[in-house]
C-alpha cells in the first residue's frame, strides 16, 4: 500500500505590531518598538486609564532643559484640557490653560509632530522681553526655571518683539509680528497661546513660528516614569532606536536617571 504524506496544519500568520509612544519631534519613526518603554507604558496605562486619557511621550531635544531633560519619558494628561461638556464639567477635573503650565501640543507647522513648551502668555496678555527678562502685563517676571546662554546675542530673541528679526524665522512668525504687536508688545489674541522653552536661548518656540492654537494643545505632562541619559540621535522614533538596543543593554542601569523616576512635572505660576 502506498503511503501518503501527512498533511501539515495550515500556518497562521499574525499581523500587526504593538504601538509605541510618540516622539515629541520625530513622529515619522513612531512605530519603532522598544520593549522596555512598551512594557512600562502598558502597565501605567492599565493602572491609570487608556490612551484617551493618558499618553506616553519621550523628549528627544533639550529645549526645556533643566525642567525636562533629553530622554525623559513622560505620561501626559489628555483629560485636563479636553473640551468641557455640559454634564462632564461638573464631575471631571477640567482646567483652563494657565500661564506657567507645561503643555504638549501639535507643532503648528507640522501637526504630526508633538512639541513640549511652557505657556508664557494666554489670551489678552501683553508681553515682551527686555534683555532676556520677561515683562508680562507691565510687570517684570522672575523665571527661576529659565536657563540662559550668555553667548546668545540676537537682539530679536532677547528683546522680542520690539526689534526686527535679525535671524531666520518662519512666515507664520512674521504674520504674528504683523498682526499682533502693538506699541512694542505682543498682544495674545483669543484662542491662542504664546509658548517658550525653559532653555530660553536654545529653543525654537513662538518667537520663531508664532502662536499655539488652542485646538493644537494635547495635554499636560504630569509624570516622568523613566529617564534615560541618551543622546538625541538614540531617541528618534518614540523611544530608543532599535539600532541602539545593545547600547541600552550595556548601560541601562548606569544611564537611567533613577532620581527622576516617578518625578512630577509641575507648572510655575506666572504673573499671579
Buried (B, 14 or more C-beta within 10 A) or exposed (E): EEEEEEEEEEEEEEEEEEBBBBBBBBBEBBEBBBBBBBEBBEEBBEEEBEEEBBBBBBBBBBBBBEBBBBBBBBBBBBBBBBEEEEEEEEEEEBEEBBBBBBBBBBBBBEEEBBBBBBBBBBBEBBBBBEEBBBBBBEEEBEBEBBBEEEEEEBBBBBBBBBBEBEEEBBEBBEEBBEEBBEEEBBBBBEEBBBBBBBBBBBBBBBBBBBBBBBEBBBBBBBBBBBBBBBEBEBBBBBBBBBEBEEBBEEBEEEBBBEEBEEBEBEBBEBBE
